[in-house]
Amino acid sequence: MDIFLQQVINGLVQGSLYALVALGYTMVYGIIELVNFAHGEVVMVGALVGLSVIERMAARGDTGWGVIAIGVLVAIPSCMALGLGIERIAYRPLRKAPRLAPLISAIGVSIALQQLAALIWGRNYLHYPDVLANPQFHIGGAVITQVQLVILGITGILMLGTWVIVQKTALGRAMRASAQNPSVAGLMGVNVDRIIASTFLMGSGLAAVAGVLVGTYYGVGNHTMGFMLGLKAFTAAVLGGIGSLWGAMLGGLLLGVIENLGAGYLSSLTNGAIGSNYSDVLAFLMLIGVLIFRPSGLMGERGSEKV
Amino acid sequence: MKSKVWLGLLSLALIIALPFGTDLILGRSWVRLLDFALLYAMLALGLNIVVGYAGLLDLGYVAFYAVGAYLYAMLASPHLGMHWPLWALLPMGALVAASFGALLGAPTLGLRGDYLAIVTMGFGEIIRIFLRNLNVTNGPAGIDLIDPIQIGGFSFGANHSLLGWDLPGIYSYYFLFIILTALIILISHRLSDSRIGRAWSAIREDEIAAKSSGLNTRHLKLMAFAMGAAFGGVSGVLFAGFQGFISPESFTMGESIMILCMVVLGGMGHISGVIMGAILLAILPEAFRPLSQFQQATFGHVWLDPANLRMLMFAIALIVVMIIRPEGLWPSPVHRRELHANDSEAGSSQKAAL
């Protein structure tokens, strides 16, 4: 089996999931310049809500992609409501406050959601039931599974859909205007509060899909799963250039591939001194590296801070 | 002036009497809790320099605590067979933690505060991955049989007796921690009134204005960050010697959040407020204990895990404080003025309009 090709395929799949989460970070950051620490937790809630639904249906004997689809369809509105609530309760009152305030509030939301999830779903790892046959396909010495193909397809479609909404619709134009200058956008008749809320809505919807897909792909879910995922997706967003949609996509894929290649080769390159359990460290080092050498990211614009 | 002296003497007497009184009324385990409260107070004062003075959000502060603790544990325990003295390890702990702080702060402090927050959060996790996987740190099992703190021939871990009163180690540690806390308070206090301290508040209030007034904001921020890290390292050294056993699980994200909560709840930038926050939150878990006993007794099962509930409360406190009272429960007068400068203006203009 071709290890290199295999790791690239796994990396692309993992990376496309990062990208989907990174979109939420990048859109919110683009419009209100806030790192939404709670975004990883929205993904976690999506995964666990999906899990509960899928478990119920699997217990009745239902199988196939329909079950997953229903899980996603329940997770999306749940996460959207959650995202909207977070924005309304924890961020909106602090929009004009000193910069430290919304950041502290954001970390508060993130921890609160983790603990609430632990109260609801318990602290143990929960297993996604096996509802898919998941056939495998061979290409050039590597294996790609049906789940992986579906993940790549869905993330591709969602990316394209997000781009169309942001670039081609009236809502998207209002979003871009609000990101550029909220007060002038307001003068032009844009309801900035509503635009910000819809940004959270879109990001949370994407997070819900990402959550269920992550759960289906890795087979487990837990109240802490959003933390590392969020950190990596944020790294992906920064790598691609925060605020840029295609940057999030590119950053996610790149991070996924590098991480998987690292996990595959790190041990043999260093004679076993550094094992694959350090692959999380790799992502973190990349974040530091990007911040040192190109803080605006691969596709971001270099700009000075707004006064 | 004279009444001030009396007040000082009275509080000194109270501080000396506190562990004895606590022991008599609440029992010995509460003296231990008092020691932990002082450790947390030192940590919170260190974080206060970063968050309260300079306005930088550090979400992985406990990592520096871990650096100090592991440094002491490795160099003063049978684990590597080394038994270095405290006078060497205490400054070393401060220095090593400060270097980690500088290493981490240097790439991010030139950028927006959000990046520092997320990088420190990541670092807090990454350091745990290292602690769990390295051989030098003995992996997930941690290091035990750590030497108790010793100064000269006096061991803080041993039993002593004074005037017929039997004094176990927790008493000696109490007085050691009180002296060190007092020292950190003094440093914090002197810093806040110094040129550097005023530069920090300028940066906190308006970084761009501070920069254009000729302050080297990057250096100043780095200094605050490294100094906070150094205090974290010192507290870690003390923690390892006091506890005698450490493992990676002592240094979780939850701890960082708890320390942040102490600073934010007490009042960012205000020394008395931060100490009050630290003592309050350090004792809180004890108050939760009856809750789980009650559940165990009535339902035969703990439905609401107290640790879980405690973290939830901290998190909600962070949000609520930010929205309702960003200056904290016991703010410094200056900070309150800064945060509410616009309120009175808005109020008076409203009145004028009426």
Chai-1 contact restraints between the chains, C-beta under 6 A:
chainA,res_idxA,chainB,res_idxB,connection_type,confidence,min_distance_angstrom,max_distance_angstrom,comment,restraint_id
A,V35,B,D114,contact,1.0,0.0,6.0,A-B,restraint_1
A,V35,B,I118,contact,1.0,0.0,6.0,A-B,restraint_2
A,A90,B,I319,contact,1.0,0.0,6.0,A-B,restraint_3
A,P93,B,I323,contact,1.0,0.0,6.0,A-B,restraint_4
A,R99,B,G113,contact,1.0,0.0,6.0,A-B,restraint_5
A,L100,B,G55,contact,1.0,0.0,6.0,A-B,restraint_6
A,L100,B,L57,contact,1.0,0.0,6.0,A-B,restraint_7
A,A101,B,M322,contact,1.0,0.0,6.0,A-B,restraint_8
A,A101,B,P326,contact,1.0,0.0,6.0,A-B,restraint_9
A,L103,B,L57,contact,1.0,0.0,6.0,A-B,restraint_10
A,L103,B,A117,contact,1.0,0.0,6.0,A-B,restraint_11
A,I104,B,L318,contact,1.0,0.0,6.0,A-B,restraint_12
A,I104,B,M322,contact,1.0,0.0,6.0,A-B,restraint_13
A,S105,B,I319,contact,1.0,0.0,6.0,A-B,restraint_14
A,S105,B,M322,contact,1.0,0.0,6.0,A-B,restraint_15
A,G108,B,A315,contact,1.0,0.0,6.0,A-B,restraint_16
A,G108,B,L318,contact,1.0,0.0,6.0,A-B,restraint_17
A,G108,B,I319,contact,1.0,0.0,6.0,A-B,restraint_18
A,I111,B,I257,contact,1.0,0.0,6.0,A-B,restraint_19
A,I111,B,A315,contact,1.0,0.0,6.0,A-B,restraint_20
A,A112,B,L312,contact,1.0,0.0,6.0,A-B,restraint_21
A,A112,B,A315,contact,1.0,0.0,6.0,A-B,restraint_22
A,A112,B,I316,contact,1.0,0.0,6.0,A-B,restraint_23
A,Q115,B,N308,contact,1.0,0.0,6.0,A-B,restraint_24
A,Q115,B,M311,contact,1.0,0.0,6.0,A-B,restraint_25
A,Q115,B,L312,contact,1.0,0.0,6.0,A-B,restraint_26
A,A118,B,N308,contact,1.0,0.0,6.0,A-B,restraint_27
A,L231,B,G122,contact,1.0,0.0,6.0,A-B,restraint_28
A,F234,B,I118,contact,1.0,0.0,6.0,A-B,restraint_29
A,N277,B,N133,contact,1.0,0.0,6.0,A-B,restraint_30
A,D280,B,I129,contact,1.0,0.0,6.0,A-B,restraint_31
A,V281,B,I126,contact,1.0,0.0,6.0,A-B,restraint_32
A,F284,B,G122,contact,1.0,0.0,6.0,A-B,restraint_33
A,F284,B,I126,contact,1.0,0.0,6.0,A-B,restraint_34
A,I288,B,P107,contact,1.0,0.0,6.0,A-B,restraint_35
A,L291,B,P107,contact,1.0,0.0,6.0,A-B,restraint_36
A,L291,B,T108,contact,1.0,0.0,6.0,A-B,restraint_37
A,I292,B,P107,contact,1.0,0.0,6.0,A-B,restraint_38
A,P295,B,L111,contact,1.0,0.0,6.0,A-B,restraint_39
A,V307,B,I208,contact,1.0,0.0,6.0,A-B,restraint_40
